[in-house]
Amino acid sequence: MTRDTLNTAQDVLSTDFQTLIRDTEKLLEHTASLAGEQADELREQIKESLAKARVSLKQTEAQLREQGAAALVAAEDYVQANPLPAIGIAAGVGFLVGLLATRR
């Protein structure tokens, strides 16, 4: 999965949750003044937005799991094919993290 696909999935998820929040705010603002059919319609819109957000969240979770599994396989393959450079990279990263940790 490419970074663009991941960013698009995050954007869709963010948009769905923003819509859900706006709909919930509308419901809270209008609860006192709405009665009967109008309240039912607004509640139905909230339920639909929540359902969309749940589906989107599940899809994004599945995509992230797939991406994580692919990254793990790629890392394992690289380390098995190139053990010495992998050890060098790990040591370098560890050294940098150690430097940053001691500065605080």
C-alpha positions as CSV (number, residue, x, y, z in Angstrom):
1,M,0.0,0.0,0.0
2,T,1.4,3.4,-0.9
3,R,1.6,6.4,1.4
4,D,-0.9,8.2,-0.8
5,T,-3.5,5.5,-0.3
6,L,-2.9,5.6,3.5
7,N,-3.3,9.4,3.5
8,T,-6.5,9.1,1.4
9,A,-7.9,6.5,3.9
10,Q,-7.0,8.8,6.8
11,D,-8.7,11.8,5.1
12,V,-11.9,9.8,4.4
13,L,-12.0,8.6,8.0
14,S,-11.3,12.1,9.3
15,T,-14.1,13.5,7.1
16,D,-16.6,10.9,8.3
17,F,-15.8,11.6,12.0
18,Q,-16.1,15.4,11.4
19,T,-19.5,14.8,9.8
20,L,-20.5,12.6,12.7
21,I,-19.5,15.3,15.2
22,R,-21.4,18.0,13.3
23,D,-24.5,15.9,13.1
24,T,-24.2,15.2,16.9
25,E,-23.9,18.9,17.6
26,K,-27.0,19.6,15.5
27,L,-28.9,17.0,17.5
28,L,-27.9,18.5,20.8
29,E,-28.7,22.0,19.6
30,H,-32.1,21.1,18.3
31,T,-33.2,18.5,20.8
32,A,-35.1,21.0,22.9
33,S,-36.9,22.7,20.0
34,L,-37.6,19.7,17.8
35,A,-40.5,17.3,18.3
36,G,-41.9,14.3,16.5
37,E,-40.9,13.8,12.9
38,Q,-38.0,16.4,12.8
39,A,-36.3,14.8,15.8
40,D,-36.7,11.3,14.3
41,E,-35.2,12.5,11.0
42,L,-32.2,14.0,12.7
43,R,-31.7,10.9,14.8
44,E,-31.8,8.8,11.6
45,Q,-29.1,11.1,10.0
46,I,-26.9,10.6,13.1
47,K,-27.4,6.8,12.9
48,E,-26.4,6.8,9.2
49,S,-23.3,8.9,9.9
50,L,-22.3,6.7,12.7
51,A,-22.7,3.6,10.6
52,K,-20.6,5.1,7.8
53,A,-17.9,6.1,10.3
54,R,-17.8,2.5,11.7
55,V,-17.5,1.0,8.2
56,S,-14.8,3.4,7.3
57,L,-13.0,2.7,10.5
58,K,-13.1,-1.0,9.9
59,Q,-11.8,-0.6,6.3
60,T,-9.0,1.6,7.5
61,E,-8.1,-0.8,10.2
62,A,-8.0,-3.7,7.7
63,Q,-5.8,-1.6,5.4
64,L,-3.4,-0.7,8.2
65,R,-3.2,-4.3,9.3
66,E,-2.4,-5.4,5.7
67,Q,0.2,-2.7,5.4
68,G,1.8,-3.6,8.7
69,A,2.0,-7.3,7.7
70,A,3.6,-6.4,4.4
71,A,6.1,-4.2,6.1
72,L,6.9,-6.9,8.6
73,V,7.5,-9.4,5.8
74,A,9.7,-7.0,3.9
75,A,11.7,-6.2,7.0
76,E,12.2,-9.9,7.8
77,D,13.2,-10.6,4.2
78,Y,15.7,-7.7,4.2
79,V,17.3,-8.8,7.5
80,Q,17.6,-12.4,6.4
81,A,19.2,-11.3,3.1
82,N,21.4,-8.6,4.6
83,P,22.2,-9.4,8.2
84,L,25.3,-7.3,8.6
85,P,23.8,-4.0,7.2
86,A,20.7,-4.6,9.2
87,I,22.7,-4.9,12.4
88,G,24.6,-1.7,11.5
89,I,21.4,0.2,10.8
90,A,19.9,-1.0,14.1
91,A,23.0,0.0,16.0
92,G,23.0,3.5,14.3
93,V,19.3,4.0,15.2
94,G,20.0,2.9,18.7
95,F,22.9,5.3,19.0
96,L,20.8,8.2,17.8
97,V,17.9,7.3,20.1
98,G,20.4,7.2,23.0
99,L,21.8,10.6,22.1
100,L,18.3,12.1,22.0
101,A,17.3,10.5,25.2
102,T,20.3,11.8,27.1
103,R,19.7,15.4,26.0
104,R,16.5,15.6,28.0
